[in-house]
Amino acid sequence: MILQALNSYYRRKCDDPDPAQRLPAFGLEQKDIPFVLEITATGELVQLRDTRTPQGKKKLAQSFRVPQGVKKTSGVAANLLWDNAEYVLGIPDANKLEESKKSKKKEGEYRERLKKMQAMFLANIQSLPAAALLDEGVIAVQKFLQSVSTDQLQAQPGWSDVLETNPVLSFRLHGDLDLVCQRPAVVQAALNVPADADERQAMCLVTGEFAPVERLHTAIRGVRDKPGGLALKNIVAFNERAFESYGKTERQGENAPVSKAAAFAYTTALNHLLRKESPQRIQVGDASTVFWADQDSEFESLGADVFGEPSKDDPDRGTRAVHALLSAVQAGKFAEPDDNRFHILGLAPNAARISIRFYHCLPLPEMARRITQHFTDLEMVRGPYDPEYPSLFRLLTAVALQNKADNIPPNLGGAVVDAIFAGPDVPYPALWLNAAVGRCRAEQNVTYLRAAAIKACINRQIRRQIQSAAISNQSAPTSTRLPNPPEKEFLPMLDLDNTNPAYRLGRLFAALERIQEAAAGGPGQLNATIRDRYYGAASSTPVAVFTTLLRLKNAHLKKLTTGQSVSFEKLLTEILGPVTDFPAHLSLPDQGRFALGYYHQRQAFFSKPTDSNTPAKEGTPS
């Protein structure tokens, strides 16, 4: 189904009215070409044109539509009228040459290989059909290659970069706008390459058509295998005999027969979605996620806008996208049935190929509802500088060591995105709750982002428990039915009616800290509070800490005015009312409830009851 959806997307993008977004026809591909050799009709070099443009600290090459490249292995195989400098000019790659110089034998073998590569490049051109060989541009390229002058090339400004980086090169006839490989005669020849005489045919698993089977599928680019790195691997591949089916051992492609046209379509579409600066792709940890729709839609970039990493140039883009989504939902824009399905595909590199982390296919209204539910689950009372709709990147770095993206737990980003689109009753990964609680304990600090993550994880667990109990009761006799779970979902702000012991103990810890601060003259007057010394123990083993803290608070209350002391005593009485005993140990989910109680009570001390984000007068409990 995934390959069929990508094939359909490719067909739609082939007819895109925007030429820049239009995907190449079968037999062609988009290729970044840093340098173009501009030549005359007689094969004389006019200039070595640098197509790169500065993008920050890097230079990005211009992309051109060229004949489909060959699958390169350890042998010699040249592309048609474009390739790297080794093939086009016989120029050695600086790194390979340096490596080969370790022995005379290796250096000799490498230089012999260069000659074969250059000869193969010229032979490819000479093997074109007669109509293409008569093309003016093809004739000019052959003349240039047969009499190429190194002295002319050395005089060009970009020649040092060519020697250093072994870039992809191609040709343009002086005065033309298109490359020689884009001339009609060459394109026609590339699209009509005859099939091999022994090429097998089978029913394509994607289209259902009886057609020649693609043996080696084009590699998928843009899936990161490590921070800053890119994997170049396949989705469909058989690299060991153990993975091959009985009787399908002669050619790799026969194990999963996909026609040449369909293989080109799905790989081209996926590489287009994963390209640099794609508005339909997000990267969270090691998971690359892409979004597309069956039909053209303004919401195809919605996923990247909402969940993507904040841009330094436009940090509020995500907030605007969420506001637009919520406004559209409230206005009923998604209320009517919509047959335009949206696809969400999560990819991650594996040892030999790209693995499918998750895949969801949803109509637009349902996708909008699930995204809206995600932000509802995250809703939390916040400070004036906290983001209203935190991005997924910020949420995950908040639970990572030193708040660094490189330290986000493996697989966490993809698992969170999977849970978002799987539905509001699907729990978030337990790893997210574990990481958030762990960072709160390690740093003795419950931040807005961590509290939001903890609330979202616990509420989805409660929702799943309620749903499971309801299903069990429907099928069970009346006498054996279980009572519904008494716990209700946590609110974004302080809930005075929540009697959960862990939540109450979190509130109690916040109140005791506030009493200590008030006795010292207000927040900021102490180098360290009880939170810095006791938070970890209080949230995991309450019985070992709270008896001591309740005894110490009496000394702090004596330093306050009578009114303050009475107010705090009333608050402690209200908090401890439902608490019958201090537990010896709190489970990890209960440690999350403790963190929520602490955060809610702490925020309430500095907030007016009518406006949770407006600071109140310091020193008074709410």
C-alpha positions as CSV (number, residue, x, y, z in Angstrom):
1,M,0.0,0.0,0.0
2,I,2.9,2.4,0.8
3,L,4.5,1.9,-2.6
4,Q,1.1,2.3,-4.3
5,A,0.5,5.6,-2.5
6,L,3.9,6.9,-3.5
7,N,3.3,5.8,-7.1
8,S,0.0,7.7,-7.2
9,Y,1.8,10.8,-5.7
10,Y,4.4,10.6,-8.4
11,R,1.8,10.5,-11.1
12,R,0.1,13.6,-9.6
13,K,3.4,15.5,-9.3
14,C,4.4,14.7,-12.9
15,D,1.5,17.0,-13.9
16,D,2.2,19.7,-11.3
17,P,1.6,23.2,-12.8
18,D,4.7,24.5,-11.1
19,P,7.7,23.4,-13.2
20,A,10.0,23.6,-10.1
21,Q,7.8,21.0,-8.3
22,R,7.2,18.8,-11.4
23,L,8.8,15.4,-11.1
24,P,10.8,13.9,-14.0
25,A,9.3,11.4,-16.4
26,F,10.4,7.7,-16.2
27,G,14.0,7.5,-17.4
28,L,15.0,10.9,-16.0
29,E,15.9,12.2,-12.5
30,Q,16.8,15.4,-10.7
31,K,20.5,15.8,-10.0
32,D,22.5,18.5,-8.3
33,I,25.3,19.5,-10.7
34,P,27.8,21.9,-9.2
35,F,29.8,22.6,-12.4
36,V,28.8,22.8,-16.1
37,L,31.3,22.7,-18.9
38,E,30.1,25.3,-21.5
39,I,31.4,24.5,-24.9
40,T,31.0,25.7,-28.5
41,A,29.6,23.7,-31.4
42,T,33.2,22.9,-32.4
43,G,34.0,21.5,-28.9
44,E,36.0,24.4,-27.6
45,L,35.7,25.2,-23.9
46,V,34.1,28.6,-23.2
47,Q,33.9,28.4,-19.4
48,L,33.6,26.1,-16.4
49,R,30.4,27.5,-14.9
50,D,29.9,27.2,-11.2
51,T,26.1,26.7,-10.5
52,R,26.5,26.8,-6.7
53,T,24.9,29.5,-4.6
54,P,25.7,30.4,-1.0
55,Q,23.3,29.1,1.6
56,G,24.7,30.1,5.0
57,K,28.1,28.5,5.4
58,K,27.5,26.0,2.5
59,K,27.2,26.3,-1.2
60,L,24.2,24.5,-2.8
61,A,24.4,23.3,-6.4
62,Q,21.6,23.9,-8.9
63,S,19.4,20.9,-9.7
64,F,18.9,19.7,-13.3
65,R,16.7,17.1,-14.9
66,V,19.0,14.5,-16.4
67,P,18.9,10.9,-17.8
68,Q,18.4,8.3,-15.1
69,G,21.7,7.4,-13.5
70,V,23.0,3.8,-13.4
71,K,23.3,1.8,-10.2
72,K,27.0,2.0,-9.4
73,T,28.8,-0.9,-7.8
74,S,32.5,-1.8,-7.6
75,G,32.6,-2.0,-11.4
76,V,32.9,0.7,-14.0
77,A,29.5,2.2,-15.1
78,A,29.1,5.6,-16.6
79,N,26.0,7.9,-16.8
80,L,24.8,9.5,-20.1
81,L,26.4,13.0,-20.6
82,W,26.8,13.6,-16.9
83,D,28.9,12.1,-14.2
84,N,31.7,12.9,-11.7
85,A,35.1,14.4,-12.8
86,E,36.7,10.9,-12.9
87,Y,34.3,9.7,-15.6
88,V,33.9,13.0,-17.6
89,L,37.5,14.2,-17.7
90,G,39.6,11.3,-16.3
91,I,40.6,13.5,-13.4
92,P,41.7,11.6,-10.3
93,D,39.8,12.0,-7.0
94,A,42.2,13.7,-4.6
95,N,41.3,11.3,-1.7
96,K,41.5,8.2,-3.8
97,L,44.8,9.2,-5.4
98,E,46.3,9.9,-2.0
99,E,45.2,6.5,-0.7
100,S,46.5,4.7,-3.9
101,K,49.9,6.3,-3.5
102,K,50.7,4.0,-0.5
103,S,51.9,1.5,-3.1
104,K,53.0,1.8,-6.8
105,K,50.7,-1.2,-7.7
106,K,47.6,0.5,-6.3
107,E,48.4,3.8,-7.9
108,G,48.9,2.1,-11.3
109,E,45.6,0.2,-10.9
110,Y,43.8,3.4,-10.0
111,R,45.2,5.3,-13.1
112,E,44.2,2.4,-15.3
113,R,40.7,2.4,-13.9
114,L,40.5,6.2,-14.6
115,K,41.2,5.5,-18.3
116,K,38.5,2.8,-18.4
117,M,36.0,5.2,-16.7
118,Q,36.7,8.0,-19.2
119,A,36.5,5.5,-22.1
120,M,33.2,4.1,-20.8
121,F,31.8,7.7,-20.6
122,L,32.6,8.4,-24.2
123,A,31.4,4.9,-25.3
124,N,28.0,5.6,-23.7
125,I,27.6,8.7,-25.9
126,Q,28.8,6.9,-29.0
127,S,26.2,4.1,-28.4
128,L,23.3,6.5,-28.8
129,P,20.9,6.0,-31.6
130,A,21.7,7.6,-34.9
131,A,19.2,10.4,-34.5
132,A,20.8,11.5,-31.2
133,L,24.4,11.2,-32.6
134,L,23.5,13.8,-35.3
135,D,22.4,16.3,-32.6
136,E,24.6,19.4,-32.6
137,G,25.2,19.2,-28.8
138,V,26.2,15.6,-28.8
139,I,28.6,16.2,-31.6
140,A,30.2,19.1,-29.7
141,V,30.6,17.0,-26.6
142,Q,32.4,14.2,-28.5
143,K,34.7,16.7,-30.1
144,F,35.5,18.2,-26.7
145,L,36.2,14.9,-25.1
146,Q,38.5,13.8,-27.9
147,S,40.6,17.0,-27.7
148,V,40.2,18.1,-24.0
149,S,42.9,20.5,-22.9
150,T,44.1,20.4,-19.3
151,D,45.7,23.8,-19.7
152,Q,42.3,25.4,-20.6
153,L,40.7,23.8,-17.6
154,Q,43.4,24.9,-15.2
155,A,42.8,28.5,-16.2
156,Q,39.2,28.3,-15.0
157,P,38.3,29.8,-11.5
158,G,36.6,26.7,-10.2
159,W,39.1,24.2,-11.3
160,S,40.7,23.9,-7.8
161,D,37.3,22.9,-6.4
162,V,36.9,20.2,-9.1
163,L,40.3,18.7,-8.3
164,E,39.5,18.7,-4.6
165,T,35.9,17.5,-4.5
166,N,35.4,15.3,-7.7
167,P,32.0,17.0,-8.3
168,V,29.3,16.0,-10.8
169,L,29.8,17.6,-14.2
170,S,27.7,18.0,-17.4
171,F,27.7,19.9,-20.6
172,R,25.9,22.9,-22.1
173,L,26.2,24.2,-25.7
174,H,27.1,27.9,-25.7
175,G,24.0,30.0,-26.1
176,D,21.6,27.3,-25.0
177,L,19.5,27.3,-21.8
178,D,19.3,23.6,-21.4
179,L,22.1,21.1,-20.8
180,V,23.1,18.8,-23.7
181,C,21.6,15.8,-21.9
182,Q,18.3,17.7,-21.8
183,R,18.1,18.2,-25.6
184,P,15.1,16.5,-27.1
185,A,17.0,13.9,-29.1
186,V,19.0,12.8,-26.0
187,V,15.9,12.6,-23.8
188,Q,14.1,10.6,-26.4
189,A,17.0,8.2,-26.6
190,A,17.2,7.9,-22.8
191,L,13.5,7.1,-22.5
192,N,13.7,4.4,-25.2
193,V,16.6,2.3,-24.0
194,P,15.9,-1.3,-25.3
195,A,15.4,-3.9,-22.6
196,D,17.9,-6.7,-22.1
197,A,17.3,-9.8,-24.2
198,D,17.0,-12.0,-21.2
199,E,15.0,-9.6,-19.0
200,R,12.3,-11.3,-17.0
201,Q,8.7,-10.1,-16.9
202,A,6.2,-10.5,-14.1
203,M,3.1,-9.0,-12.6
204,C,4.1,-5.8,-10.8
205,L,3.1,-5.8,-7.1
206,V,2.5,-2.0,-7.3
207,T,0.5,-1.5,-10.5
208,G,-0.7,-5.1,-11.3
209,E,0.7,-4.8,-14.8
210,F,2.7,-7.5,-16.6
211,A,6.0,-5.7,-17.2
212,P,9.9,-6.0,-17.0
213,V,11.0,-6.3,-13.4
214,E,13.5,-3.8,-11.8
215,R,16.4,-5.8,-10.4
216,L,18.1,-3.1,-8.3
217,H,15.9,-0.3,-7.0
218,T,17.2,3.3,-6.8
219,A,18.6,4.2,-3.4
220,I,16.6,6.5,-1.1
221,R,18.5,9.7,-0.1
222,G,17.8,12.0,2.9
223,V,17.2,9.5,5.7
224,R,19.7,10.2,8.4
225,D,21.8,7.3,9.8
226,K,23.4,9.6,12.4
227,P,23.3,13.3,13.5
228,G,24.4,15.2,10.4
229,G,24.8,12.1,8.3
230,L,22.7,10.6,5.5
231,A,21.9,7.0,4.7
232,L,21.9,5.9,1.1
233,K,19.9,2.7,1.2
234,N,16.9,0.9,-0.3
235,I,13.5,0.0,0.9
236,V,13.2,-3.0,-1.3
237,A,16.4,-5.1,-1.4
238,F,17.7,-8.6,-0.9
239,N,21.3,-8.6,0.0
240,E,21.6,-12.2,1.4
241,R,20.6,-15.6,0.0
242,A,18.7,-16.3,3.2
243,F,16.2,-13.5,2.3
244,E,15.5,-14.9,-1.2
245,S,12.5,-17.1,-2.0
246,Y,12.8,-20.6,-3.3
247,G,13.2,-20.5,-7.1
248,K,13.9,-16.7,-7.1
249,T,17.6,-16.8,-6.7
250,E,18.8,-15.8,-10.1
251,R,17.9,-12.1,-9.9
252,Q,17.3,-10.1,-6.8
253,G,14.3,-8.3,-8.1
254,E,12.2,-11.4,-8.6
255,N,11.7,-11.8,-4.9
256,A,9.4,-8.7,-4.9
257,P,8.6,-8.0,-8.5
258,V,8.2,-4.3,-9.1
259,S,8.2,-3.0,-12.6
260,K,10.9,-0.6,-13.8
261,A,8.4,2.2,-14.2
262,A,6.8,1.7,-10.7
263,A,10.2,1.4,-9.0
264,F,11.3,4.7,-10.7
265,A,8.0,6.3,-9.6
266,Y,8.1,5.4,-5.9
267,T,11.8,6.1,-5.4
268,T,11.6,9.5,-7.3
269,A,8.5,10.5,-5.2
270,L,10.2,9.5,-1.9
271,N,13.4,11.2,-2.7
272,H,11.4,14.3,-3.6
273,L,9.6,14.3,-0.3
274,L,13.0,13.8,1.6
275,R,14.9,16.4,-0.3
276,K,16.7,19.3,1.5
277,E,14.3,22.1,2.7
278,S,11.3,19.9,1.9
279,P,8.1,21.4,3.4
280,Q,6.6,17.9,3.7
281,R,9.4,16.4,5.9
282,I,10.4,16.5,9.5
283,Q,13.4,15.0,11.3
284,V,13.0,14.0,14.9
285,G,15.9,12.0,16.3
286,D,16.7,9.2,13.9
287,A,13.2,9.1,12.4
288,S,12.5,10.9,9.1
289,T,8.8,11.5,8.6
290,V,7.2,12.6,5.4
291,F,3.6,13.8,4.6
292,W,1.6,13.8,1.4
293,A,-2.0,13.6,0.1
294,D,-3.9,11.8,-2.6
295,Q,-5.0,15.1,-4.0
296,D,-3.4,18.6,-4.1
297,S,-4.0,20.3,-0.8
298,E,-2.8,23.4,1.0
299,F,-2.4,21.2,4.2
300,E,0.3,19.0,2.7
301,S,2.9,21.0,4.6
302,L,0.8,21.0,7.8
303,G,2.7,18.2,9.5
304,A,6.1,19.9,8.9
305,D,4.8,23.3,10.0
306,V,3.3,21.9,13.2
307,F,5.9,19.4,14.3
308,G,9.1,20.5,12.6
309,E,12.1,22.0,14.3
310,P,11.7,25.8,14.9
311,S,13.4,27.9,12.4
312,K,15.8,30.7,13.5
313,D,14.4,32.9,10.8
314,D,10.8,32.2,11.6
315,P,10.5,30.8,15.2
316,D,6.7,31.5,15.3
317,R,5.9,29.4,12.2
318,G,4.7,26.4,14.2
319,T,2.5,28.5,16.5
320,R,0.8,30.1,13.5
321,A,0.3,26.7,11.9
322,V,-1.4,25.4,15.0
323,H,-3.6,28.5,15.4
324,A,-4.7,28.1,11.7
325,L,-5.5,24.4,12.3
326,L,-7.5,25.0,15.5
327,S,-9.4,27.9,13.8
328,A,-10.2,25.7,10.8
329,V,-11.5,22.9,13.1
330,Q,-13.6,25.4,15.2
331,A,-15.0,26.9,12.0
332,G,-16.2,23.5,10.8
333,K,-13.9,23.5,7.8
334,F,-13.1,19.8,8.3
335,A,-16.6,18.8,9.4
336,E,-17.7,17.5,6.0
337,P,-16.5,14.1,4.7
338,D,-13.4,14.4,2.7
339,D,-12.1,11.6,0.4
340,N,-8.6,13.2,0.2
341,R,-6.5,10.8,2.3
342,F,-3.3,12.0,4.0
343,H,-0.3,9.7,4.3
344,I,2.2,9.9,7.1
345,L,5.3,7.7,6.7
346,G,8.1,7.3,9.2
347,L,11.5,6.0,8.0
348,A,14.7,5.1,9.9
349,P,18.0,3.6,8.7
350,N,18.7,-0.1,9.4
351,A,21.8,-2.2,8.9
352,A,21.2,-3.0,5.2
353,R,18.1,-1.0,4.2
354,I,15.6,1.6,5.3
355,S,13.0,0.4,7.8
356,I,9.4,1.5,7.9
357,R,9.0,2.9,11.4
358,F,5.2,3.6,11.0
359,Y,2.6,4.4,8.3
360,H,-0.8,6.1,8.7
361,C,-3.4,6.8,6.1
362,L,-6.1,9.2,7.3
363,P,-8.7,11.5,5.8
364,L,-8.0,15.2,6.4
365,P,-10.7,15.7,9.1
366,E,-9.4,12.8,11.2
367,M,-5.8,13.9,10.8
368,A,-6.8,17.4,12.0
369,R,-8.7,15.9,15.0
370,R,-5.7,13.8,16.1
371,I,-3.3,16.8,15.8
372,T,-5.7,18.9,17.8
373,Q,-6.0,16.2,20.5
374,H,-2.2,16.1,20.8
375,F,-2.1,19.7,21.7
376,T,-5.1,19.4,24.0
377,D,-3.2,16.6,25.8
378,L,-0.2,18.9,26.2
379,E,-2.2,21.9,27.4
380,M,-0.7,23.2,30.6
381,V,-0.7,26.4,32.7
382,R,2.5,28.2,31.7
383,G,4.6,31.2,32.4
384,P,4.5,34.4,30.2
385,Y,7.5,33.3,28.1
386,D,6.6,29.6,27.6
387,P,5.4,28.6,24.1
388,E,1.7,28.2,23.8
389,Y,2.1,25.2,21.4
390,P,5.5,23.6,22.0
391,S,7.1,22.0,19.0
392,L,8.0,18.3,19.1
393,F,11.7,19.2,18.9
394,R,11.4,21.3,22.1
395,L,9.5,18.7,23.9
396,L,12.0,16.0,23.2
397,T,15.1,18.1,23.9
398,A,13.5,19.0,27.3
399,V,13.7,15.4,28.3
400,A,17.2,14.8,26.9
401,L,20.5,15.1,28.8
402,Q,21.8,18.7,28.7
403,N,18.8,19.6,26.5
404,K,20.7,18.5,23.5
405,A,19.1,17.0,20.4
406,D,22.0,14.5,20.1
407,N,20.9,13.1,23.5
408,I,17.3,12.4,22.6
409,P,16.7,8.8,23.4
410,P,16.8,6.6,20.3
411,N,13.5,5.8,18.6
412,L,11.6,8.2,20.9
413,G,10.8,10.9,18.3
414,G,9.3,8.4,15.8
415,A,7.3,6.6,18.6
416,V,5.8,9.9,19.7
417,V,4.8,10.9,16.1
418,D,3.4,7.4,15.6
419,A,1.2,7.7,18.8
420,I,-0.1,11.2,17.7
421,F,-1.5,9.8,14.4
422,A,-2.5,6.4,15.8
423,G,-5.4,8.0,17.7
424,P,-6.2,9.8,21.0
425,D,-6.6,6.5,22.9
426,V,-3.2,5.2,22.0
427,P,-0.7,5.9,24.8
428,Y,2.5,7.8,24.2
429,P,5.6,5.7,24.5
430,A,6.5,4.9,28.1
431,L,10.1,6.0,27.3
432,W,8.8,9.6,27.0
433,L,7.3,9.5,30.5
434,N,10.4,7.8,31.9
435,A,12.7,10.4,30.4
436,A,10.6,13.3,31.6
437,V,10.4,12.0,35.1
438,G,14.1,11.1,35.1
439,R,15.2,14.6,34.0
440,C,12.9,16.2,36.7
441,R,14.7,14.1,39.4
442,A,18.2,14.6,37.9
443,E,17.9,18.3,37.7
444,Q,15.4,18.8,40.7
445,N,13.3,21.0,38.3
446,V,9.9,20.4,36.9
447,T,9.8,22.7,33.8
448,Y,6.8,23.6,31.7
449,L,7.8,21.3,28.8
450,R,8.4,18.3,31.1
451,A,5.2,18.9,33.0
452,A,3.3,19.1,29.7
453,A,4.9,15.8,28.5
454,I,4.1,14.0,31.8
455,K,0.5,15.2,31.7
456,A,0.0,14.1,28.1
457,C,1.5,10.6,28.8
458,I,-0.5,10.0,32.0
459,N,-3.8,11.2,30.5
460,R,-3.5,8.9,27.6
461,Q,-2.7,6.0,30.0
462,I,-5.9,6.9,32.0
463,R,-7.9,7.1,28.7
464,R,-6.7,3.6,27.6
465,Q,-7.5,2.1,31.0
466,I,-11.0,3.6,30.9
467,Q,-11.5,2.2,27.4
468,S,-10.2,-1.2,28.3
469,A,-12.5,-1.4,31.4
470,A,-15.5,-0.4,29.3
471,I,-14.8,-3.1,26.7
472,S,-14.3,-5.7,29.5
473,N,-17.6,-4.8,31.1
474,Q,-19.5,-5.0,27.9
475,S,-18.6,-8.7,27.5
476,A,-18.7,-9.7,31.2
477,P,-21.8,-10.7,33.2
478,T,-23.3,-8.0,35.4
479,S,-22.2,-9.7,38.6
480,T,-18.5,-9.8,37.5
481,R,-18.2,-6.4,35.9
482,L,-15.3,-4.2,37.1
483,P,-15.9,-0.7,38.4
484,N,-14.6,2.0,36.1
485,P,-11.2,3.4,37.1
486,P,-11.9,6.2,39.6
487,E,-9.0,8.3,38.4
488,K,-9.9,11.2,36.1
489,E,-7.7,12.9,33.6
490,F,-5.4,15.7,34.9
491,L,-6.4,19.3,34.2
492,P,-4.0,21.9,32.7
493,M,-4.1,23.8,36.0
494,L,-4.3,23.1,39.7
495,D,-7.1,20.7,40.5
496,L,-8.3,21.0,44.1
497,D,-10.6,18.0,43.7
498,N,-7.9,15.6,42.6
499,T,-7.3,13.2,45.6
500,N,-4.6,11.1,44.0
501,P,-2.0,10.6,46.9
502,A,1.1,11.2,44.6
503,Y,-0.5,14.4,43.2
504,R,-1.3,15.6,46.7
505,L,2.2,15.0,47.9
506,G,3.6,17.0,45.0
507,R,1.4,19.9,46.0
508,L,2.5,19.4,49.6
509,F,6.2,19.6,48.6
510,A,5.5,22.8,46.6
511,A,3.7,24.3,49.7
512,L,6.6,23.4,52.0
513,E,9.1,25.0,49.6
514,R,6.9,28.1,49.4
515,I,6.8,28.4,53.3
516,Q,10.6,28.1,53.3
517,E,10.9,30.9,50.7
518,A,8.4,33.1,52.5
519,A,10.3,32.7,55.8
520,A,13.5,33.8,54.0
521,G,11.9,37.0,52.6
522,G,10.6,35.7,49.3
523,P,11.7,33.7,46.2
524,G,15.4,34.2,45.2
525,Q,16.6,34.9,48.7
526,L,17.9,31.4,49.3
527,N,20.9,29.8,47.5
528,A,19.1,26.5,47.7
529,T,15.6,25.4,48.7
530,I,14.3,22.0,49.8
531,R,13.7,21.2,46.2
532,D,17.4,21.3,45.5
533,R,18.1,18.9,48.3
534,Y,15.0,16.7,48.6
535,Y,13.1,16.6,45.4
536,G,14.5,13.3,44.2
537,A,13.8,11.5,47.5
538,A,10.4,13.1,48.1
539,S,9.1,12.1,44.7
540,S,10.3,8.4,45.0
541,T,10.4,7.6,48.7
542,P,8.0,10.1,50.4
543,V,8.0,8.4,53.8
544,A,11.8,9.0,54.2
545,V,11.5,12.7,53.6
546,F,8.1,14.3,54.5
547,T,8.2,13.6,58.2
548,T,11.4,15.6,58.4
549,L,10.1,18.4,56.1
550,L,6.9,18.8,58.1
551,R,8.9,19.1,61.3
552,L,11.1,21.8,59.8
553,K,8.3,23.8,58.4
554,N,7.2,24.7,62.0
555,A,10.4,26.7,62.4
556,H,9.7,28.5,59.2
557,L,6.1,29.3,60.1
558,K,7.3,31.1,63.3
559,K,9.1,33.7,61.1
560,L,5.9,34.6,59.3
561,T,3.2,37.0,60.2
562,T,0.1,35.6,61.8
563,G,-2.0,36.0,58.7
564,Q,0.6,34.3,56.5
565,S,1.0,31.5,59.0
566,V,-2.7,30.8,59.2
567,S,-3.1,30.9,55.4
568,F,-0.3,28.3,55.0
569,E,-1.7,26.1,57.8
570,K,-5.1,26.1,56.0
571,L,-3.4,25.2,52.7
572,L,-1.5,22.3,54.3
573,T,-4.7,21.0,55.9
574,E,-6.6,21.1,52.6
575,I,-3.7,19.3,50.8
576,L,-3.3,16.6,53.5
577,G,-7.0,16.0,53.9
578,P,-7.3,12.9,51.7
579,V,-3.7,11.6,52.5
580,T,-3.9,8.8,55.0
581,D,-0.2,7.8,55.0
582,F,3.1,8.6,53.3
583,P,3.9,5.8,50.8
584,A,7.2,4.0,51.2
585,H,7.7,4.1,47.4
586,L,6.1,5.7,44.4
587,S,6.0,4.0,41.0
588,L,7.3,5.9,38.0
589,P,3.8,7.0,36.8
590,D,3.1,8.2,40.3
591,Q,6.4,10.1,40.3
592,G,4.9,11.8,37.2
593,R,1.8,12.6,39.2
594,F,4.0,14.0,42.0
595,A,5.7,16.3,39.4
596,L,2.3,17.5,38.1
597,G,1.1,18.3,41.7
598,Y,4.3,20.2,42.4
599,Y,4.2,22.1,39.1
600,H,0.5,23.0,39.4
601,Q,0.8,24.2,43.0
602,R,3.9,26.1,42.3
603,Q,2.3,27.9,39.3
604,A,-0.8,28.7,41.5
605,F,1.3,30.5,44.0
606,F,2.2,33.1,41.4
607,S,-1.1,33.2,39.5
608,K,-4.5,34.8,40.0
609,P,-7.4,32.4,40.1
610,T,-9.0,34.1,37.1
611,D,-5.9,34.2,34.9
612,S,-3.3,31.5,35.3
613,N,-0.6,33.4,33.4
614,T,-0.8,36.7,35.4
615,P,1.7,37.0,38.3
616,A,0.1,37.6,41.7
617,K,1.5,39.4,44.7
618,E,4.5,37.4,46.0
619,G,4.5,35.8,49.4
620,T,0.8,34.8,49.6
621,P,-0.5,31.3,49.0
622,S,-3.4,31.0,46.5
